[in-house]
Amino acid sequence: MSFRLITWNIQWGRGCDGRVDLARIVATARALADFDVLCLQEVADNFPEMPGSRGEDQPHDLAELLPGYEPVFAPGTDLRADDGTRRRFGNMILSRLPVLRVARHLLPWPADAVKRSMQRVLVEAVIAAPWGPVRAMTTHLEYYSARQRAAQGERILELHAETCARADLPPPAPDSAGPFRAPPPPKSAILTADFNFRVDDPLHARLTAPLGSGVPALRDAWELWRPGVAHPPSLGLYDKAQWPGEPFCCDFIYVTEDLAPRVRRVHYDAASDASDHQPVLLELAADH
C-alpha cells in the first residue's frame, strides 16, 4: 500500500497549445497515478484576461472534476472586480483522504520597487495518511524578486518550526470546547511548490538545512530517491515561446526527515504538455 501525491503548476489549465482545459489537467494527473492528494499552483477564478481563459471558477470546476476529493483553495490574490464579484488566484489541495485541519498562510511580500510581483500564499492541510497525520503544504514562490522569494522561504521554515513547537505542547484540556479543542499538529510534513529557483540556488540549500532540536529538517525527495542524479527538468520542455532556453527544474518536493525512509518513488512526468510545467509524483510507503 502506498500514499501518492502529485504536485503541479497548471498555469490556470493552459496547455502548450494555448487551450485552457481543466479536464485535460485532471486526466493527465489520473494517468500519472491513482493519487491520494493533488497539490496545484496557479489556480484562477474570474480572470478572463488570462490567455485562453473565459474567467472560469477553477476551484469549483476542479472540485466537480474530482468527486470524492475534498477541495481546499487558498488565494494569494483576492481582488474586487468591477461588477462586485471576487477575482482570486492561488493554490489548491484536493485530497481523497480525510482532511483533519486546514491553514492558509500569507507569505511575506516586502516592497521591491524594481520588480513586479503578487501576494503569495502557503496552503496547509493535515491529511490522515495510512501511517498517521501528515501536513501537506503547497505554495508558489515569487518569480521576479529574489528578495521576496528568500523572505517567503524563511517564513515557510518559521511556520514549520512554530508548528513543531505547538506539536510538543500538551493536548487540549478535556473541558476545552469549540476551536480550542483542535488536536496538536503533526511534525511530519510534505512541502511542494513551483519554487521558482533552481537546485543550485542557495535557497534550496537553506530549505534543507538543519532546523534545531525538535524540528525535523526538510529533505529533497528526489535526492533521497536518486542521490547524485540530477533533477529532471520540470519547466521549458515544450513551451518554447515562454521558455526558449534549456529546460530546468524549479518544482521540488520536500519531506521531513522522519518520512525519508518511506520514499519509494519520485517521478517527473516528461510526457505532458498540458501546462508549461511538468507534474511531479511522490510515492510514500504506508509501512516501512
N, C-alpha and C positions, 0 to 999 in steps of 0.2 A: 504494500500500500504506500502511496506517495502523496505528497502535497505539491501541487503545481500552481505556480504563479507566473503570469505574463505581464510585462511592463512594455508600454509603447507610447511614443509621441505620435498621435494620429493626425496631427496637422488639420484639426477640425474635420477629419474624414476625407481630406482631399488627397487623391492619389496622384501619381506622376502623370496621369492622363488629364489632369485638371478637374476631374469629376469628384464631387463630394458624395460619398456613398458609405453610409454607416453600416448598411447590411454587408457590404464587402469587408469592412473592418472586422465585424463580428465573425463572418465566415472564415476569414483568414486566421483569426485567433483560434477558432474552434478546430481548424485543420492542423494548426501547430500543436495543440494539446487539448486534452479534456481538462481544462483549467478549473481550479477552485477559486482563484482570485485573479481579477483583471485590474491592473493599475494603468490609468490613461492620463496623458498630458495633452493640453491644447483641446479641451472640450468647450464648445461655444454655444451660446444661447442668444439669439436675436442680434446677430452681426451679419446682416445681409450684404454688407460691402466687402466681406472677405471673399477672395477669389473662389468661384464655384458655389458659393453658399446662397441659400434662399432665406437665411435667417432662422434656420431650424432651431427648435428647442432640443438640443442634442442630449442633455441629461435625461430628459423624458424619453426621447427616441431610443437611446441605448438601453434604458431600463425595459422598454417594451420589447426590444430585440433579444433580451436575455431574461426571460421569465424564470423565476426560481432563484435569481441572484438579487441580493439586497444592494440597492444603489446608494452610494454616498458621494455627494458632489460638494466641492469646495471652490467657490470662485475667488480668485485673487482680484480680478477686476469686476466691479459691480457698479454700473452706471445707470442713470435715468435716461431713457430715450425720450425723444420729443413728444411721443404720444402717451407718456406716463408709464410705459412698461419698463422692465429691467433689461439691461444688457450685461451678460455675465460671461466670464471666460476664466477657465481654471482647470482643475484636476479632478479625477473621479476614480473611485474604487468600487468594484462590483464583486460581491462575494456570495457563493452558494453555501458557505459555512456560516454559522451564526456570527453576527457582528455584535459583540458584547458592549462596546463603548466606542464613541467617535469623538475626535478632537480636530479642530481646524485652527491652524496657527498661521497668522500673517507673518511673513518674514521681513527682515529689515529692508528698508528702501532709502538708504542715505542719498542725499542730494548729490547729483553728478551732472553739472551744467553742460558738459560736452557730450553727453550720451543720452539717447532716447531710451526709455525703459518703461516697465509696467510693474505694478504691485504683484508680488509672488506669494504663494501660499503653500504650506505643507498640510496635507490631509492625512490623518492617522486613524486607523480602525483596528481595534483589538478583536482579533479573529480567533474563534475556537478551533484551533488546529488539532489534528489527531492526537498529538502528544501533550497538548495544553495550550493556553492562550499565548498569542504572539501579536506584536504590534506590526501591522503592515502600513508602511508610510510611502507616500509618493509626492513628488514635487517637480518643479521645473525652474531651475535657477536662471538668473538674468543672463542674457546673451551678450549684450553690448557693453556692459560696465563690469570690468573685473573687480572694481571696488565693491560694488553691490553684491556681486557673486560671492566674494570672500566673506562679506558680512553675513550673508544668508547661510553659508556653510558653517560659520561659527555658531550661529543661532541654532542650527539643527543639532550640533553637538551639545549646546547648552540645554536644549529641550530634552535630549536623551539623558543627560546627567540628572536633570531635575526629575524626570520620570523615574529613574532608577532610585533616586533618593526617596521618592514617595513610596516606591515598592518596598523599601526597608522599614517603613513605619508599621505600627500595629494595625490590624484590621479595624474597621469601624466598630464602635461600641454596639452592643446588642440592641440598645434603645435608640440607635440612630435611625432616622427616617428620611424619606424623600431623597433629594440629591446628595445628602451627606452619607448615604449608605452605599455609595459606589465602592466596589471592591478595589484593592490595591492593583495597580497596573503591572503587567509583566515586564521584566527586564529584556526578555528576548524580543528581537526586532528584525525586520527586513526593511531596508531603505532602498527605494527605487526612484529613478528620475531620468529625464534628459537634463544632465548636469551642466551642459554647455562648457565643459572643459575636457581636455584630452588626458590620457593616462599619465603623461609626463608633467602635468600641471602640479604645482606644489599643493593645490587644494585637494587633489586625490590622496596624496600622502598625509595631509592634515586629517582628512576624514577617517583614515585608518590608523591614526596614532593612538598609543595607549591613553586611556582617559582617567586613570586613577582607580583607587580601591573601590570595589563595589559597583563599578560601571563597566560592563563588558564592552570591549573595543569592537569597532566595526571592521569587517574583513571583506575584501572584494571577492565575491563568489566565483567569478571566472578564475581568479588567481588561485583559489582553493581547488577548483576543478581541473585547471590546466596550468599548473605552476610552470613558469618560464616560457609559456607560449603567449605570443602577442594577442591582444584582444581583436576579435574580428571587427571590421568596420560596421558601424550602425547608422551612418549618415553619408549621403552622397554617392550611393551605389548607382542609382537610376536617375535622380533628378539633377541633371547637369545644368539646367537653367539657373537654379538657386545655388548649387554647389558644384562649380566647374572644376575644382581641384581634385586631388586624390581623396578617395573616401577615408573616413577616420571614425574612431569610436568616441562617443560622448554620452552614451547611455550605459549606465552601470547598475548592478545590483550589489548592495552590501548586506551582510548578515552579521548579527552579533556573534562573537567568538564561540558562545555556547552552542550555536546552531551549526558551526563549521563541520562537525562530524556527520551531520545529516545531509550535506550537499551531495547529491547524486548526479546532477547534470545541470549544465548551463549551456544554452543554445541560442546563438544569434541567427535568426532566420534570414538568410541572404536571398531568398527567392521572391519575397513580396515587394511589389511596387505600389501597394495600396496607400502608402504615405511616403514622405521624403525620408523618414526614419525606418529602421528595421525593428520588428518586435523581438523581445528577449525573453526566453523561458528559463525559469528556475524550478528545479525539481528537488524536493527535500524528502528524505526517508522518514516515514512515520515512526519507525523503530530503528535503533542503531546500537 
